[in-house]
């Protein structure tokens, strides 16, 4: 099983980035997919999730700015991040959680830095 994130980088405040997470080795459509992030000195926190049925949920801190989506044909989940703020700086991790269980997988993470 592999979850491979891409799309991170350095962006100025107010800018945008689109993260991708390509999954392999799992039956993608049966997994709830999510994005989490961890800033230095902080615990890992949920950013956004999308269920196998397409229902989404967001952390209050990113509502209205971030959009999570999934393409089951490509086994890929995306995170469109707009109006980025310095406090969005973190390593962003992709997560796959098997429906109805606490069993899942993590990607290796991709760094997002928001700075002028």
C-alpha positions in Angstrom: 0.0 0.0 0.0 1.3 3.4 -0.9 -0.1 6.9 -0.4 2.0 9.4 -2.3 1.5 13.1 -1.7 2.6 15.9 -4.0 2.0 19.6 -4.6 3.5 21.1 -1.5 5.9 24.0 -1.6 6.5 27.7 -0.6 3.7 30.2 -1.3 3.0 33.7 -0.3 0.1 34.6 2.0 -3.1 34.8 0.0 -1.8 32.3 -2.5 -3.0 28.9 -3.5 -1.7 25.3 -3.7 -3.3 22.1 -4.7 -2.2 18.9 -3.0 -2.6 15.5 -4.5 -2.5 12.0 -2.9 -2.3 9.0 -5.2 -3.2 5.7 -3.6 -2.2 2.3 -4.7 -2.7 -1.2 -3.2 -6.1 -0.4 -1.8 -9.7 -0.5 -3.0 -9.8 3.2 -3.0 -13.6 3.6 -3.2 -14.0 1.8 0.1 -11.8 4.2 2.0 -12.6 7.5 3.7 -9.8 9.8 2.5 -8.5 12.7 4.6 -5.9 15.4 4.9 -4.2 16.1 8.2 -1.4 18.5 9.1 1.2 18.9 11.7 3.1 22.1 12.5 6.3 22.0 14.6 5.5 21.6 18.2 1.9 20.8 17.5 -0.1 17.6 17.4 -1.4 16.3 14.1 -4.8 17.7 13.3 -7.5 17.0 10.9 -7.9 19.4 8.0 -10.5 17.8 5.8 -12.1 14.4 5.0 -14.2 13.0 2.2 -16.2 9.8 2.7 -16.5 7.0 0.2 -19.9 8.5 -0.6 -18.5 12.0 -1.2 -19.5 13.7 2.0 -17.0 16.3 3.1 -16.0 17.7 6.5 -13.6 20.5 7.3 -11.8 21.9 10.3 -13.2 25.3 11.2 -9.9 27.0 10.5 -10.0 26.1 6.8 -13.7 26.2 6.0 -14.4 28.4 3.0 -10.7 28.3 2.0 -9.9 24.7 1.4 -11.8 22.1 -0.7 -11.3 18.4 -0.6 -12.3 16.2 -3.5 -11.7 12.6 -4.7 -11.4 10.9 -8.1 -12.1 7.3 -7.6 -11.2 6.5 -11.2 -7.7 7.8 -10.6 -7.4 6.6 -6.9 -6.5 10.2 -6.0 -7.7 12.7 -3.4 -7.0 16.4 -3.7 -6.9 19.4 -1.4 -7.3 22.7 -3.0 -6.0 25.4 -0.7 -6.9 29.0 -1.3 -6.3 32.2 0.6 -3.4 30.6 2.4 -2.2 32.0 5.7 1.1 31.7 7.6 -0.6 29.6 10.2 -1.4 27.0 7.5 2.3 26.2 7.4 2.7 22.5 8.3 3.5 19.1 6.9 0.3 17.8 5.3 -0.4 14.1 5.4 -2.8 12.0 3.4 -4.8 9.4 5.3 -6.9 6.5 4.1 -9.4 5.0 6.6 -11.2 1.8 5.7 -15.0 2.4 6.0 -16.4 1.5 9.4 -13.1 0.7 11.0 -10.1 2.4 12.6 -7.7 0.7 10.2 -5.9 2.9 7.7 -2.8 4.2 6.1 -0.7 7.3 6.1 1.4 9.0 3.4 4.8 10.4 4.0 3.8 14.0 4.1 4.4 17.1 2.0 5.6 20.4 3.4 3.5 23.5 2.9 5.1 26.8 3.8 3.2 30.1 3.7 5.6 33.0 4.0 6.4 36.3 2.4 
